[in-house]
């Protein structure tokens, strides 16, 4: 494939991250949805692995886990504890865990990942398409690595070359992504620039825009419903 190119993307600023402070206000608005939510049992139970975002662990995905279990899916965390940001190593560490889940399920499994966890899930699926039925990402940067996220300065401070990471992320597109992906993103995301979540080069990616903060992507009833709908569609 020809080299990918994209329009300039603005890095996240401190002003952008302040949007995350709206989460408590959003949560109040979710109350009617939570109270009126009905758990319709799935007709197509899936085996699902949840991948947390950078700096977080399985607890960050607990609401999503509960919601998916309630409707009948078989859900487990990724088994690697806290996401320390070392994407290449984490993908390698996932291999025996995913293979065990595939063996237990008797077929491919679904990965649902938040932020960096979604990117790791996508790239694992790129390398192991036979193991993964579908990937669902929640505010996951697929352009630039950490460059267009609120973690950029932290990566720089740790000695990472953001230019090199961005090139490495871009170069991975030379290997086609054959697994279907649902990419959920929000223009209110204060952590990841929404344009960095858009994949224009992989034919099997469907983008779904929601109106949530970055943290709200793993808590919002609307997002949980979309994830359940995607699992139901196979």
C-alpha positions in Angstrom: 0.0 0.0 0.0 1.1 3.6 -0.5 2.4 5.5 2.5 -0.4 6.9 4.7 -0.8 10.6 5.2 -3.2 12.6 7.3 -4.2 16.2 8.0 -2.4 17.9 10.9 -3.7 16.9 14.3 -3.5 19.2 17.3 -1.9 17.7 20.4 -3.9 17.7 23.6 -3.5 20.8 25.7 -4.3 21.4 29.4 -7.4 23.2 28.3 -8.5 20.1 26.4 -8.0 17.9 29.4 -10.2 20.1 31.5 -13.1 18.7 29.5 -12.8 15.6 31.6 -14.0 17.6 34.6 -17.5 17.4 33.1 -17.7 13.7 34.0 -19.7 14.2 37.2 -22.2 16.4 35.4 -22.5 13.7 32.7 -23.0 11.0 35.3 -26.0 12.8 36.7 -27.5 12.8 33.3 -27.0 9.1 33.0 -29.1 8.3 36.0 -32.4 8.0 34.1 -30.7 5.7 31.6 -29.3 3.5 34.3 -32.6 3.3 36.1 -34.5 2.4 33.0 -31.9 0.0 31.6 -33.2 -3.4 30.8 -30.9 -6.3 30.4 -32.0 -8.2 27.3 -30.2 -11.5 27.1 -28.0 -11.8 24.0 -28.8 -14.4 21.4 -25.2 -14.6 20.4 -23.0 -14.9 23.5 -19.4 -14.0 22.8 -16.1 -14.6 24.6 -14.7 -11.1 25.3 -11.3 -9.9 26.6 -11.2 -6.4 28.0 -8.0 -4.3 27.6 -7.6 -1.2 29.9 -6.1 2.1 29.0 -2.7 3.5 29.8 -2.0 3.7 33.5 -5.1 1.7 34.4 -5.9 -1.9 35.1 -8.9 -4.2 35.1 -10.8 -2.2 37.6 -11.2 0.6 35.1 -13.2 -1.8 32.9 -15.4 -3.2 35.7 -18.6 -1.4 34.8 -18.3 -2.6 31.2 -17.5 -6.1 32.4 -20.6 -6.2 34.6 -22.8 -4.8 31.8 -21.7 -7.4 29.3 -21.9 -10.3 31.7 -25.4 -9.3 32.6 -26.6 -9.8 29.1 -24.9 -13.2 28.8 -21.4 -12.7 27.3 -18.3 -14.5 28.7 -16.0 -11.7 29.8 -12.5 -11.7 31.3 -9.8 -9.1 31.8 -6.6 -9.3 29.9 -4.6 -10.8 32.7 -1.7 -8.4 32.5 -2.6 -6.0 35.4 -1.8 -2.4 34.9 -1.2 -1.1 31.4 2.3 0.4 31.6 2.3 1.7 28.0 4.8 -0.7 26.6 2.6 -1.7 23.7 5.0 -4.1 21.8 5.8 -6.1 25.0 2.2 -6.2 26.1 1.1 -7.6 22.7 3.7 -10.4 23.0 2.6 -11.1 26.6 -1.0 -11.4 25.4 -0.4 -14.2 23.0 -0.6 -17.2 25.5 -3.6 -15.5 27.3 -5.5 -15.0 24.1 -4.7 -18.5 22.8 -6.0 -20.0 26.1 -9.2 -18.0 25.7 -9.6 -19.2 22.1 -9.0 -22.8 23.1 -11.6 -22.4 25.9 -14.2 -20.7 23.6 -13.6 -23.1 20.7 -13.0 -20.2 18.3 -12.0 -16.6 17.8 -12.7 -14.1 20.6 -13.6 -10.4 20.8 -11.3 -7.7 22.1 -12.8 -4.6 23.7 -10.1 -2.0 24.5 -10.2 1.5 26.0 -7.7 4.1 24.8 -4.2 2.5 24.5 -5.8 -0.9 25.3 -7.9 -0.6 22.1 -4.8 0.2 20.1 -3.1 -2.9 21.5 -6.1 -5.0 20.7 -6.2 -3.7 17.1 -2.5 -4.4 16.6 -2.7 -7.8 18.2 -5.6 -8.6 15.7 -3.4 -7.4 12.9 -0.8 -9.9 13.9 -3.1 -12.8 14.8 -6.3 -12.4 12.7 -7.3 -16.1 13.1 -7.7 -15.6 16.9 -9.8 -12.5 16.9 -13.4 -12.2 15.7 -13.8 -8.5 16.2 -12.1 -5.5 18.0 -14.1 -2.7 19.6 -12.0 0.4 20.5 -13.0 3.2 22.9 -11.2 6.5 22.3 -8.1 4.7 20.9 -5.4 6.6 19.1 -4.5 4.9 15.8 -2.4 7.7 14.6 0.8 9.1 16.2 1.1 6.8 19.2 1.0 9.1 22.3 1.8 12.3 20.3 -1.8 13.4 20.1 -2.7 12.4 23.6 -2.4 14.0 27.1 0.3 11.5 27.8 2.8 12.9 25.2 4.9 14.9 27.7 5.1 11.9 30.1 6.5 9.8 27.2 9.0 12.5 26.3 10.1 12.8 30.0 10.7 9.0 30.0 13.1 9.4 27.0 10.8 8.1 24.3 11.2 9.5 20.8 7.7 10.5 19.7 8.7 10.9 16.1 10.0 7.4 16.0 6.9 6.0 17.7 4.7 7.9 15.2 6.6 6.4 12.3 6.4 2.9 13.8 2.6 3.3 14.2 2.3 4.5 10.6 4.5 1.7 9.2 2.3 -1.0 10.7 -0.4 -0.1 8.2 1.7 -1.9 5.5 0.2 -5.1 7.0 -3.5 -5.0 6.3 -5.9 -5.1 9.3 -8.3 -7.9 8.3 -10.4 -8.2 11.4 -13.6 -6.0 11.7 -13.1 -3.0 14.0 -15.7 -0.8 15.6 -14.0 2.5 16.6 -16.0 4.5 19.1 -14.7 8.1 19.6 -15.8 11.4 20.9 -15.0 15.0 20.0 -15.3 15.8 23.7 -12.5 13.5 24.5 -10.0 15.5 26.6 -7.2 12.9 26.6 -7.0 11.6 23.0 -7.5 14.0 20.0 -10.5 12.6 18.2 -8.9 12.9 14.8 -6.2 10.5 16.0 -8.9 7.9 16.5 -10.0 7.8 12.8 -8.6 5.1 10.5 -9.1 6.0 6.9 -6.9 3.2 5.5 -8.3 0.0 6.9 -11.5 -1.1 5.0 -13.0 -3.1 7.9 -13.2 -0.2 10.4 -16.6 1.4 11.3 -16.5 4.6 13.2 -19.2 5.5 15.7 -19.2 9.0 17.3 -20.6 9.6 20.8 -20.7 12.6 23.0 -18.7 11.6 26.1 -15.5 12.5 27.9 -12.6 10.0 27.6 -13.3 8.4 31.0 -17.0 8.4 30.2 -16.3 6.0 27.3 -16.1 3.1 29.8 -19.0 4.3 32.0 -21.7 5.8 29.7 -24.9 3.8 29.3 -25.0 4.8 25.7 -21.5 3.5 25.0 -22.2 0.3 26.9 -25.3 -0.2 24.7 -23.3 0.3 21.5 -20.7 -2.2 22.6 -23.5 -4.7 23.4 -25.1 -4.0 20.0 -21.8 -4.6 18.2 -21.3 -7.9 20.0 -24.9 -8.9 19.0 -24.1 -8.2 15.4 -21.3 -10.8 15.5 
